[in-house]
Amino acid sequence: MTEPAKPTLLHWSLRIGLLGMVTLYYWAAFFWHPVWLRHIGIIQYKGWFLDAFALLASSDAAAMGLDPYAPNPLDYFHRAHVYSHWWLHLHDLGLTRSDVVWVGASLGGAFLLTALWRLRPASSRQFFWYLAVLCSSPVILAVDRANNDLVIFLLLAPLVPCLLSRHGAIRLLAPLLVIVAAMLKYYPAAAGLLLLTAAPRQEVRMRVVITLGLLILAGWGVAGDLAHFGQIGPRPEGLMSFGAMAFFNTIGWIGWVPKALCLAIGLAVVAACWFRQVLQDWQPAPERQSDWLHFLLGAVLLTGCFFLNMNYGYRWIFSIWLAPFLWMLPGDATAPGVVRRLARGMRWLLLLALWWDPVCCVILNWLTGVLPGGTLVRLADGFFIAGQPINWAFFLGLLVFLTHFARHGLDHLRARAA
């Protein structure tokens, strides 16, 4: 059988350009008609780029001698600063609240270009798969708010190219990218798992030592910020949020017990995968190494957030790094059947996870005025609870892949050491 011809550079460019154009048209529809955002689960409040405005307002408050960790009179909603103190130096770059429009638009544009750099459709079906990810409500929410997760996305985008570079000096920049991102928003420290990527033992050991040292210094520097965050941090709940504790929080069971239970379930899955070697000795083909590592990067960030806290939906932007590998793997004849079946199931689960809440919001908005308010609230809670098995199944699947990578990385390091 003759193999299908590989797409030429022109075909790649046309498909990428078309993907970007259709995505922009879809986003622009909500820009020109912001009232439509409510129908897909996004409440805009006072306008575009509210999260970027909050950061700039906190920086302005610090520059004026105000306490940024107290209710901020410069912000629309008097939000206190809930991130590390490094964001308070935005005024040192000459940025103020008056710059919010071009800052937010630039973040959204840079994010889309970086996403298109990864999402290069080779077929019509793949094109629509990527379009479903880019046009999902969580992604639009991140762009609408100009949330600083976009900054984390941009900072970590060079991580995999650094790890795959032919030059050792460039590969050693990877720990710095992880640390800088972690100093801005804490959870990117989980990306340190990728530093186990196969390389000469001395280099991997150097990466680990550098990362641990920098993490200690960074932790020392932001310890006070973490204390503030614990007291005034946001509490996501309901549709357009996700986390392992979502079900328990919705039924009123809060505290450390449900969190410990969720962590125990996650650790049990890790232990089972570690000792049973569920994915056998499978390793992606060398030409798929970039897709594999990007998949792991998105997986470790999302999975860490899922098990440790409740999160707003915009954190799903890291699913963009999952999409290419999940599309390719089910059709990879060299992979064991269990790997292909797992990837195929997770591909559908990702679409359901991204679109369940928006579809539920469309239904709820359609029923507004038809059903009493109390009934709508109960229905929203019911939709939210019904979506939790989707999230749990998806994130437990990610744990299988992450455990497989960690086990092989540590085995490789120990074997070389021996």
Secondary structure by P-SEA (a helix, b strand, c coil): ccccccccaaaaaaaaaaaaaaaaaaaaaaaaccccccccccccccccaaaaaaaaaaaaaaaaccccccccccccccccccccccccccccccccccaaaaaaaaaaaaaaaaaaaacccccaaaaaaaaaaaacaaaaaaaaaccaaaaaaaaacaaaaaaaccccccccaaaaaaaaaaaaccccccccccccccccaaaaaaaaaaaaaaaaaaaaaaaaaaaaaaabbbbbbcccccccaaaaaaaccccaaaaaaaaaaaaaaaaaaaaacccccccccccaaaaaaaaaaaaaaaaaaaacccccccccccccccccccccccccccccaaaaaaaaaaaaaaaaaacaaaaaaaaaaaacccccaaaaaaaaaaaaaaaaaaaaaaaaaaaaaaaaaaaaaaaaaaaaac
